[in-house]
Amino acid sequence: TVHTRDQIELPPPAIDNRLTVHPLWPEIDRISTEQIQAAFEGVGGEIGWQLFAEEGDMRMYRREVEVDGMVMDPLKAMHKVRGVSAREMCHYFFNPRYRYEWETTLEQMTIVEEISSDALVFHQTFKRIWPASQRDALFWSHVRASSENTFAVTNHSTTNTEYPANSSACIRLFVTVCLACRSTYPAGEQPTRDNITTSIAYCSTVNPGGWAPAGVLRAVYKREYPKFLKRFTGYVVDQCKDKPLAI
Ligand code: 16C
């Protein structure tokens, strides 16, 4: 079989063996499983989720949570995108090659460790939010196929002695993010760009790691999350439109 470079790097259909022998595997497996399950749970019946942004098929909810005066509001977003698959969506979110093209909060990204084809460790510095100090983050990222037509990427903070927290001008923040995607197409038909729809659930909790003014933070939140999800999904649609559909 002839594979193009792009096909080879699509998220694998099963967990890479190299990941399952890595010391982080038990944590990666547990947190990914929990996050993917939570991502597909609705917000409708749950108390405390408030809608803060709505545009077309995109809906964004948050819960106001403060710990010692620090904003840690969990965010949950739902979206529907036509013409791309769950696997393609997760490919562009996971693969660092594309990150600078859609991630607008990013200043610098470094690949700290390549665990396997489906797991990486990243160090990222973010643009500074005035008047707070600049932030950085160190997190593993794992992409997996979960159920039928479903793929997800989970990102979760970790530690590494070569990247100690709060040693530079940056304050280390802590993040748990999950992008879970499920494709559907009419029963009895073959999936094509014309009949496929992908439902997205994006969940994020960011612990700012140190003081930052609550008002400024919530304002940044409200502006940046919708901007991210619209830009990212638009980017994927754009990248995919002249390529064969990858399921
Ligand atoms: O999930 C997203 N991106 C992934 C790949 O990069 C990955 C990243 C997670 C880090 C999320 C934390 C971002 C903090 C940015 C702070 C600076 C923002 C400056 C913007 C001003 C131009 O999973 C997409 C992430 C979309 C992030 C939206 C912004 C969230 C703001 C939350 C506030 C954090 C506290 C900062 C304390 C000063």
py3Dmol code that shows the C-alpha trace and the ligand (Angstrom):
import py3Dmol

protein = """\
ATOM      1  CA  THR A   1       0.000   0.000   0.000  1.00  0.00           C
ATOM      2  CA  VAL A   2       1.142   3.514  -0.752  1.00  0.00           C
ATOM      3  CA  HIS A   3       0.710   5.951   2.122  1.00  0.00           C
ATOM      4  CA  THR A   4       1.132   9.672   1.821  1.00  0.00           C
ATOM      5  CA  ARG A   5       2.986  11.407   4.643  1.00  0.00           C
ATOM      6  CA  ASP A   6      -0.261  12.882   5.857  1.00  0.00           C
ATOM      7  CA  GLN A   7      -2.046   9.523   6.100  1.00  0.00           C
ATOM      8  CA  ILE A   8       0.772   8.000   8.137  1.00  0.00           C
ATOM      9  CA  GLU A   9       0.538  10.774  10.701  1.00  0.00           C
ATOM     10  CA  LEU A  10      -3.201  10.627  11.175  1.00  0.00           C
ATOM     11  CA  PRO A  11      -4.212   9.478  14.679  1.00  0.00           C
ATOM     12  CA  PRO A  12      -3.686   5.683  14.827  1.00  0.00           C
ATOM     13  CA  PRO A  13      -6.752   3.399  15.086  1.00  0.00           C
ATOM     14  CA  ALA A  14      -5.357   1.716  18.223  1.00  0.00           C
ATOM     15  CA  ILE A  15      -3.067   2.766  21.112  1.00  0.00           C
ATOM     16  CA  ASP A  16       0.636   2.763  20.122  1.00  0.00           C
ATOM     17  CA  ASN A  17       2.575   0.016  21.986  1.00  0.00           C
ATOM     18  CA  ARG A  18       5.338   2.459  22.847  1.00  0.00           C
ATOM     19  CA  LEU A  19       2.872   4.487  24.911  1.00  0.00           C
ATOM     20  CA  THR A  20       1.685   1.536  27.011  1.00  0.00           C
ATOM     21  CA  VAL A  21       5.224   0.864  28.314  1.00  0.00           C
ATOM     22  CA  HIS A  22       5.903   4.520  29.246  1.00  0.00           C
ATOM     23  CA  PRO A  23       5.852   5.537  32.951  1.00  0.00           C
ATOM     24  CA  LEU A  24       3.119   8.119  32.209  1.00  0.00           C
ATOM     25  CA  TRP A  25       0.789   5.540  30.625  1.00  0.00           C
ATOM     26  CA  PRO A  26      -1.380   4.740  33.700  1.00  0.00           C
ATOM     27  CA  GLU A  27      -2.031   8.458  34.265  1.00  0.00           C
ATOM     28  CA  ILE A  28      -2.549   9.210  30.572  1.00  0.00           C
ATOM     29  CA  ASP A  29      -4.998   6.329  30.218  1.00  0.00           C
ATOM     30  CA  ARG A  30      -6.981   7.180  33.361  1.00  0.00           C
ATOM     31  CA  ILE A  31      -7.301  10.910  32.732  1.00  0.00           C
ATOM     32  CA  SER A  32      -8.076  10.494  29.026  1.00  0.00           C
ATOM     33  CA  THR A  33     -10.828   7.955  29.763  1.00  0.00           C
ATOM     34  CA  GLU A  34     -12.369  10.240  32.417  1.00  0.00           C
ATOM     35  CA  GLN A  35     -12.157  13.343  30.248  1.00  0.00           C
ATOM     36  CA  ILE A  36     -13.650  11.725  27.144  1.00  0.00           C
ATOM     37  CA  GLN A  37     -16.567  10.377  29.153  1.00  0.00           C
ATOM     38  CA  ALA A  38     -17.207  13.749  30.811  1.00  0.00           C
ATOM     39  CA  ALA A  39     -16.931  15.579  27.479  1.00  0.00           C
ATOM     40  CA  PHE A  40     -19.902  13.690  26.036  1.00  0.00           C
ATOM     41  CA  GLU A  41     -22.081  14.252  29.105  1.00  0.00           C
ATOM     42  CA  GLY A  42     -24.543  17.040  28.433  1.00  0.00           C
ATOM     43  CA  VAL A  43     -24.743  20.329  30.257  1.00  0.00           C
ATOM     44  CA  GLY A  44     -28.538  20.491  30.097  1.00  0.00           C
ATOM     45  CA  GLY A  45     -29.416  18.588  33.245  1.00  0.00           C
ATOM     46  CA  GLU A  46     -26.444  19.745  35.262  1.00  0.00           C
ATOM     47  CA  ILE A  47     -26.663  22.665  37.629  1.00  0.00           C
ATOM     48  CA  GLY A  48     -24.418  25.655  37.417  1.00  0.00           C
ATOM     49  CA  TRP A  49     -23.483  25.620  33.715  1.00  0.00           C
ATOM     50  CA  GLN A  50     -24.203  28.985  32.198  1.00  0.00           C
ATOM     51  CA  LEU A  51     -24.268  29.720  28.493  1.00  0.00           C
ATOM     52  CA  PHE A  52     -21.919  32.618  27.698  1.00  0.00           C
ATOM     53  CA  ALA A  53     -21.422  32.425  23.940  1.00  0.00           C
ATOM     54  CA  GLU A  54     -23.574  31.186  21.106  1.00  0.00           C
ATOM     55  CA  GLU A  55     -22.979  31.455  17.383  1.00  0.00           C
ATOM     56  CA  GLY A  56     -24.461  29.156  14.740  1.00  0.00           C
ATOM     57  CA  ASP A  57     -24.037  25.594  16.044  1.00  0.00           C
ATOM     58  CA  MET A  58     -21.458  26.637  18.663  1.00  0.00           C
ATOM     59  CA  ARG A  59     -22.441  26.889  22.328  1.00  0.00           C
ATOM     60  CA  MET A  60     -20.122  27.687  25.207  1.00  0.00           C
ATOM     61  CA  TYR A  61     -20.859  27.143  28.872  1.00  0.00           C
ATOM     62  CA  ARG A  62     -18.875  27.866  32.006  1.00  0.00           C
ATOM     63  CA  ARG A  63     -19.181  27.373  35.725  1.00  0.00           C
ATOM     64  CA  GLU A  64     -17.858  30.108  37.980  1.00  0.00           C
ATOM     65  CA  VAL A  65     -15.301  28.536  40.313  1.00  0.00           C
ATOM     66  CA  GLU A  66     -12.848  30.454  42.481  1.00  0.00           C
ATOM     67  CA  VAL A  67     -10.260  28.890  44.765  1.00  0.00           C
ATOM     68  CA  ASP A  68      -8.547  31.349  47.144  1.00  0.00           C
ATOM     69  CA  GLY A  69      -9.651  34.200  44.893  1.00  0.00           C
ATOM     70  CA  MET A  70      -8.209  32.577  41.747  1.00  0.00           C
ATOM     71  CA  VAL A  71     -10.527  32.011  38.805  1.00  0.00           C
ATOM     72  CA  MET A  72     -10.635  28.362  37.706  1.00  0.00           C
ATOM     73  CA  ASP A  73     -13.913  28.371  35.771  1.00  0.00           C
ATOM     74  CA  PRO A  74     -14.416  25.090  33.911  1.00  0.00           C
ATOM     75  CA  LEU A  75     -15.457  25.586  30.307  1.00  0.00           C
ATOM     76  CA  LYS A  76     -17.494  23.309  28.108  1.00  0.00           C
ATOM     77  CA  ALA A  77     -18.195  23.964  24.453  1.00  0.00           C
ATOM     78  CA  MET A  78     -20.272  22.129  21.865  1.00  0.00           C
ATOM     79  CA  HIS A  79     -20.071  22.589  18.148  1.00  0.00           C
ATOM     80  CA  LYS A  80     -21.067  20.852  14.916  1.00  0.00           C
ATOM     81  CA  VAL A  81     -18.901  21.009  11.827  1.00  0.00           C
ATOM     82  CA  ARG A  82     -19.821  19.720   8.395  1.00  0.00           C
ATOM     83  CA  GLY A  83     -17.433  18.198   5.846  1.00  0.00           C
ATOM     84  CA  VAL A  84     -14.646  16.924   8.133  1.00  0.00           C
ATOM     85  CA  SER A  85     -14.234  13.763  10.224  1.00  0.00           C
ATOM     86  CA  ALA A  86     -13.522  13.347  13.929  1.00  0.00           C
ATOM     87  CA  ARG A  87     -10.161  11.827  13.026  1.00  0.00           C
ATOM     88  CA  GLU A  88      -9.187  14.830  10.898  1.00  0.00           C
ATOM     89  CA  MET A  89     -10.290  17.270  13.604  1.00  0.00           C
ATOM     90  CA  CYS A  90      -8.119  15.495  16.190  1.00  0.00           C
ATOM     91  CA  HIS A  91      -5.185  15.210  13.786  1.00  0.00           C
ATOM     92  CA  TYR A  92      -4.959  18.989  13.427  1.00  0.00           C
ATOM     93  CA  PHE A  93      -5.417  19.590  17.155  1.00  0.00           C
ATOM     94  CA  PHE A  94      -2.785  17.048  18.200  1.00  0.00           C
ATOM     95  CA  ASN A  95      -0.091  17.457  15.546  1.00  0.00           C
ATOM     96  CA  PRO A  96       2.374  20.233  16.506  1.00  0.00           C
ATOM     97  CA  ARG A  97       3.136  20.986  12.860  1.00  0.00           C
ATOM     98  CA  TYR A  98      -0.063  22.997  12.541  1.00  0.00           C
ATOM     99  CA  ARG A  99      -0.241  24.602  15.997  1.00  0.00           C
ATOM    100  CA  TYR A 100       1.127  28.046  15.195  1.00  0.00           C
ATOM    101  CA  GLU A 101      -1.366  28.293  12.353  1.00  0.00           C
ATOM    102  CA  TRP A 102      -4.474  28.179  14.574  1.00  0.00           C
ATOM    103  CA  GLU A 103      -3.351  28.744  18.201  1.00  0.00           C
ATOM    104  CA  THR A 104      -3.497  32.502  18.793  1.00  0.00           C
ATOM    105  CA  THR A 105      -2.584  32.541  22.506  1.00  0.00           C
ATOM    106  CA  LEU A 106       0.754  30.822  21.839  1.00  0.00           C
ATOM    107  CA  GLU A 107       4.112  32.544  22.040  1.00  0.00           C
ATOM    108  CA  GLN A 108       6.473  29.547  21.875  1.00  0.00           C
ATOM    109  CA  MET A 109       5.986  25.777  21.642  1.00  0.00           C
ATOM    110  CA  THR A 110       8.696  23.167  22.352  1.00  0.00           C
ATOM    111  CA  ILE A 111       8.339  19.395  22.015  1.00  0.00           C
ATOM    112  CA  VAL A 112       9.843  18.100  25.262  1.00  0.00           C
ATOM    113  CA  GLU A 113       9.343  14.387  24.628  1.00  0.00           C
ATOM    114  CA  GLU A 114       8.047  12.221  21.805  1.00  0.00           C
ATOM    115  CA  ILE A 115       6.541   9.323  23.713  1.00  0.00           C
ATOM    116  CA  SER A 116       4.870   7.613  20.742  1.00  0.00           C
ATOM    117  CA  SER A 117       2.903   8.369  17.577  1.00  0.00           C
ATOM    118  CA  ASP A 118      -0.079   9.212  19.794  1.00  0.00           C
ATOM    119  CA  ALA A 119       1.526  10.940  22.803  1.00  0.00           C
ATOM    120  CA  LEU A 120       3.818  13.958  23.149  1.00  0.00           C
ATOM    121  CA  VAL A 121       4.965  16.247  25.950  1.00  0.00           C
ATOM    122  CA  PHE A 122       4.925  19.991  25.245  1.00  0.00           C
ATOM    123  CA  HIS A 123       6.267  23.123  26.861  1.00  0.00           C
ATOM    124  CA  GLN A 124       4.380  26.243  25.786  1.00  0.00           C
ATOM    125  CA  THR A 125       4.656  29.888  26.675  1.00  0.00           C
ATOM    126  CA  PHE A 126       1.620  32.096  26.157  1.00  0.00           C
ATOM    127  CA  LYS A 127       1.107  35.723  25.281  1.00  0.00           C
ATOM    128  CA  ARG A 128       1.115  37.900  28.356  1.00  0.00           C
ATOM    129  CA  ILE A 129      -2.186  39.193  29.706  1.00  0.00           C
ATOM    130  CA  TRP A 130      -1.688  42.635  31.149  1.00  0.00           C
ATOM    131  CA  PRO A 131      -1.310  43.278  34.118  1.00  0.00           C
ATOM    132  CA  ALA A 132      -0.581  39.626  35.073  1.00  0.00           C
ATOM    133  CA  SER A 133       2.800  37.893  34.670  1.00  0.00           C
ATOM    134  CA  GLN A 134       3.408  35.770  31.595  1.00  0.00           C
ATOM    135  CA  ARG A 135       2.390  32.098  31.876  1.00  0.00           C
ATOM    136  CA  ASP A 136       3.868  28.836  30.649  1.00  0.00           C
ATOM    137  CA  ALA A 137       2.618  25.237  30.735  1.00  0.00           C
ATOM    138  CA  LEU A 138       4.113  21.755  30.517  1.00  0.00           C
ATOM    139  CA  PHE A 139       1.626  19.073  29.494  1.00  0.00           C
ATOM    140  CA  TRP A 140       1.281  15.680  27.879  1.00  0.00           C
ATOM    141  CA  SER A 141      -1.008  15.360  24.890  1.00  0.00           C
ATOM    142  CA  HIS A 142      -2.607  12.100  23.807  1.00  0.00           C
ATOM    143  CA  VAL A 143      -4.819  11.317  20.829  1.00  0.00           C
ATOM    144  CA  ARG A 144      -6.929   8.172  20.641  1.00  0.00           C
ATOM    145  CA  ALA A 145      -9.776   6.493  18.856  1.00  0.00           C
ATOM    146  CA  SER A 146     -12.459   5.823  21.445  1.00  0.00           C
ATOM    147  CA  SER A 147     -15.820   4.433  20.313  1.00  0.00           C
ATOM    148  CA  GLU A 148     -17.223   4.109  16.756  1.00  0.00           C
ATOM    149  CA  ASN A 149     -16.340   7.188  14.625  1.00  0.00           C
ATOM    150  CA  THR A 150     -15.018   8.904  17.758  1.00  0.00           C
ATOM    151  CA  PHE A 151     -11.574  10.391  18.367  1.00  0.00           C
ATOM    152  CA  ALA A 152     -10.324  12.584  21.190  1.00  0.00           C
ATOM    153  CA  VAL A 153      -7.260  14.541  22.268  1.00  0.00           C
ATOM    154  CA  THR A 154      -6.557  15.015  25.975  1.00  0.00           C
ATOM    155  CA  ASN A 155      -3.959  17.480  27.293  1.00  0.00           C
ATOM    156  CA  HIS A 156      -2.959  17.464  30.960  1.00  0.00           C
ATOM    157  CA  SER A 157      -0.223  19.198  32.957  1.00  0.00           C
ATOM    158  CA  THR A 158       2.820  17.215  34.028  1.00  0.00           C
ATOM    159  CA  THR A 159       6.310  17.860  35.429  1.00  0.00           C
ATOM    160  CA  ASN A 160       9.839  17.464  34.070  1.00  0.00           C
ATOM    161  CA  THR A 161      13.041  18.289  35.956  1.00  0.00           C
ATOM    162  CA  GLU A 162      14.472  19.965  32.851  1.00  0.00           C
ATOM    163  CA  TYR A 163      11.502  22.346  32.746  1.00  0.00           C
ATOM    164  CA  PRO A 164      11.029  23.436  36.381  1.00  0.00           C
ATOM    165  CA  ALA A 165       8.029  25.646  37.223  1.00  0.00           C
ATOM    166  CA  ASN A 166       8.408  29.350  38.044  1.00  0.00           C
ATOM    167  CA  SER A 167      12.135  29.434  37.295  1.00  0.00           C
ATOM    168  CA  SER A 168      11.934  32.063  34.564  1.00  0.00           C
ATOM    169  CA  ALA A 169       9.790  35.163  34.273  1.00  0.00           C
ATOM    170  CA  CYS A 170       6.848  32.843  33.645  1.00  0.00           C
ATOM    171  CA  ILE A 171       4.384  31.528  36.191  1.00  0.00           C
ATOM    172  CA  ARG A 172       3.434  27.903  35.503  1.00  0.00           C
ATOM    173  CA  LEU A 173      -0.261  27.361  34.846  1.00  0.00           C
ATOM    174  CA  PHE A 174      -2.054  24.006  34.991  1.00  0.00           C
ATOM    175  CA  VAL A 175      -4.366  22.803  32.324  1.00  0.00           C
ATOM    176  CA  THR A 176      -6.724  19.923  31.586  1.00  0.00           C
ATOM    177  CA  VAL A 177      -8.231  20.038  28.113  1.00  0.00           C
ATOM    178  CA  CYS A 178     -10.207  17.506  26.109  1.00  0.00           C
ATOM    179  CA  LEU A 179     -11.339  17.807  22.506  1.00  0.00           C
ATOM    180  CA  ALA A 180     -13.729  14.919  21.828  1.00  0.00           C
ATOM    181  CA  CYS A 181     -15.186  14.481  18.342  1.00  0.00           C
ATOM    182  CA  ARG A 182     -17.790  12.127  16.907  1.00  0.00           C
ATOM    183  CA  SER A 183     -18.709  11.824  13.225  1.00  0.00           C
ATOM    184  CA  THR A 184     -22.090  10.872  11.851  1.00  0.00           C
ATOM    185  CA  TYR A 185     -23.382  10.247   8.321  1.00  0.00           C
ATOM    186  CA  PRO A 186     -26.651   8.825   7.002  1.00  0.00           C
ATOM    187  CA  ALA A 187     -27.193   5.110   7.724  1.00  0.00           C
ATOM    188  CA  GLY A 188     -26.491   2.905   4.733  1.00  0.00           C
ATOM    189  CA  GLU A 189     -24.393   5.554   2.970  1.00  0.00           C
ATOM    190  CA  GLN A 190     -20.625   5.797   2.571  1.00  0.00           C
ATOM    191  CA  PRO A 191     -19.194   8.831   4.411  1.00  0.00           C
ATOM    192  CA  THR A 192     -18.188  11.709   2.118  1.00  0.00           C
ATOM    193  CA  ARG A 193     -17.333  15.393   2.603  1.00  0.00           C
ATOM    194  CA  ASP A 194     -20.918  16.157   1.579  1.00  0.00           C
ATOM    195  CA  ASN A 195     -22.750  13.974   4.094  1.00  0.00           C
ATOM    196  CA  ILE A 196     -20.446  13.866   7.155  1.00  0.00           C
ATOM    197  CA  THR A 197     -20.982  15.965  10.293  1.00  0.00           C
ATOM    198  CA  THR A 198     -18.699  16.025  13.315  1.00  0.00           C
ATOM    199  CA  SER A 199     -19.971  16.912  16.760  1.00  0.00           C
ATOM    200  CA  ILE A 200     -17.344  18.468  18.990  1.00  0.00           C
ATOM    201  CA  ALA A 201     -17.210  18.658  22.755  1.00  0.00           C
ATOM    202  CA  TYR A 202     -14.336  20.799  24.068  1.00  0.00           C
ATOM    203  CA  CYS A 203     -13.699  20.960  27.808  1.00  0.00           C
ATOM    204  CA  SER A 204     -11.052  23.048  29.481  1.00  0.00           C
ATOM    205  CA  THR A 205     -10.011  23.884  33.013  1.00  0.00           C
ATOM    206  CA  VAL A 206      -7.110  26.276  33.485  1.00  0.00           C
ATOM    207  CA  ASN A 207      -5.612  26.931  36.907  1.00  0.00           C
ATOM    208  CA  PRO A 208      -3.710  30.228  36.474  1.00  0.00           C
ATOM    209  CA  GLY A 209      -1.054  29.036  38.958  1.00  0.00           C
ATOM    210  CA  GLY A 210      -0.804  32.380  40.722  1.00  0.00           C
ATOM    211  CA  TRP A 211      -2.686  35.590  41.148  1.00  0.00           C
ATOM    212  CA  ALA A 212      -4.350  37.199  38.177  1.00  0.00           C
ATOM    213  CA  PRO A 213      -7.197  39.718  38.396  1.00  0.00           C
ATOM    214  CA  ALA A 214     -10.530  37.857  38.151  1.00  0.00           C
ATOM    215  CA  GLY A 215     -12.235  40.489  36.003  1.00  0.00           C
ATOM    216  CA  VAL A 216      -9.471  40.621  33.432  1.00  0.00           C
ATOM    217  CA  LEU A 217      -9.232  36.843  33.357  1.00  0.00           C
ATOM    218  CA  ARG A 218     -12.946  36.318  32.766  1.00  0.00           C
ATOM    219  CA  ALA A 219     -12.918  38.961  30.035  1.00  0.00           C
ATOM    220  CA  VAL A 220     -10.016  37.180  28.294  1.00  0.00           C
ATOM    221  CA  TYR A 221     -11.856  33.882  28.637  1.00  0.00           C
ATOM    222  CA  LYS A 222     -15.035  35.203  27.056  1.00  0.00           C
ATOM    223  CA  ARG A 223     -13.150  36.601  24.113  1.00  0.00           C
ATOM    224  CA  GLU A 224     -10.506  33.921  23.544  1.00  0.00           C
ATOM    225  CA  TYR A 225     -12.432  30.629  23.802  1.00  0.00           C
ATOM    226  CA  PRO A 226     -15.007  31.442  21.086  1.00  0.00           C
ATOM    227  CA  LYS A 227     -12.205  32.888  18.962  1.00  0.00           C
ATOM    228  CA  PHE A 228     -10.183  29.688  19.367  1.00  0.00           C
ATOM    229  CA  LEU A 229     -13.008  27.270  18.521  1.00  0.00           C
ATOM    230  CA  LYS A 230     -14.181  29.217  15.473  1.00  0.00           C
ATOM    231  CA  ARG A 231     -10.667  29.696  14.181  1.00  0.00           C
ATOM    232  CA  PHE A 232      -9.579  26.102  14.813  1.00  0.00           C
ATOM    233  CA  THR A 233     -12.652  24.466  13.208  1.00  0.00           C
ATOM    234  CA  GLY A 234     -12.480  26.877  10.256  1.00  0.00           C
ATOM    235  CA  TYR A 235      -8.811  26.043   9.846  1.00  0.00           C
ATOM    236  CA  VAL A 236      -9.521  22.286   9.729  1.00  0.00           C
ATOM    237  CA  VAL A 237     -12.339  22.687   7.185  1.00  0.00           C
ATOM    238  CA  ASP A 238     -10.006  24.775   5.068  1.00  0.00           C
ATOM    239  CA  GLN A 239      -7.090  22.311   5.299  1.00  0.00           C
ATOM    240  CA  CYS A 240      -9.302  19.333   4.431  1.00  0.00           C
ATOM    241  CA  LYS A 241     -11.387  20.659   1.580  1.00  0.00           C
ATOM    242  CA  ASP A 242      -9.138  19.459  -1.266  1.00  0.00           C
ATOM    243  CA  LYS A 243      -7.981  16.255   0.465  1.00  0.00           C
ATOM    244  CA  PRO A 244      -9.674  12.843   0.455  1.00  0.00           C
ATOM    245  CA  LEU A 245     -11.819  12.248   3.550  1.00  0.00           C
ATOM    246  CA  ALA A 246      -9.929  10.322   6.282  1.00  0.00           C
ATOM    247  CA  ILE A 247     -12.203   8.285   8.552  1.00  0.00           C
TER     248      ILE A 247
END
"""
ligand_1 = """\
38
16C
O -6.746 23.919 23.901
C -6.172 24.812 23.316
N -4.898 24.725 22.941
C -4.061 23.571 23.137
C -2.809 23.703 22.320
O -2.112 24.860 22.581
C -3.715 23.321 24.577
C -3.449 24.551 25.322
C -3.841 24.794 26.526
C -3.452 26.002 27.262
C -4.624 26.828 27.615
C -4.205 27.953 28.486
C -4.030 29.192 27.718
C -3.670 30.298 28.617
C -3.430 31.477 27.788
C -3.109 32.672 28.570
C -2.754 33.778 27.669
C -3.869 34.176 26.743
C -3.477 35.429 26.038
C -4.481 35.785 25.029
C -4.406 37.247 24.757
C -4.112 37.540 23.336
O -4.735 22.557 25.147
C -6.914 26.113 22.993
C -6.776 27.033 24.133
C -7.626 28.261 24.016
C -7.313 29.164 25.181
C -8.282 30.290 25.328
C -7.842 31.283 26.359
C -8.048 30.816 27.770
C -7.692 31.879 28.738
C -7.651 31.315 30.115
C -6.950 32.209 31.051
C -5.765 31.505 31.640
C -5.141 32.185 32.799
C -3.994 33.051 32.436
C -3.450 33.711 33.631
C -2.820 35.054 33.314
"""
view = py3Dmol.view(width=600, height=400)
view.addModel(protein, "pdb")
view.setStyle({"model": 0}, {"cartoon": {"style": "trace"}})
view.addModel(ligand_1, "xyz")
view.setStyle({"model": 1}, {"stick": {}})
view.zoomTo()
view.show()
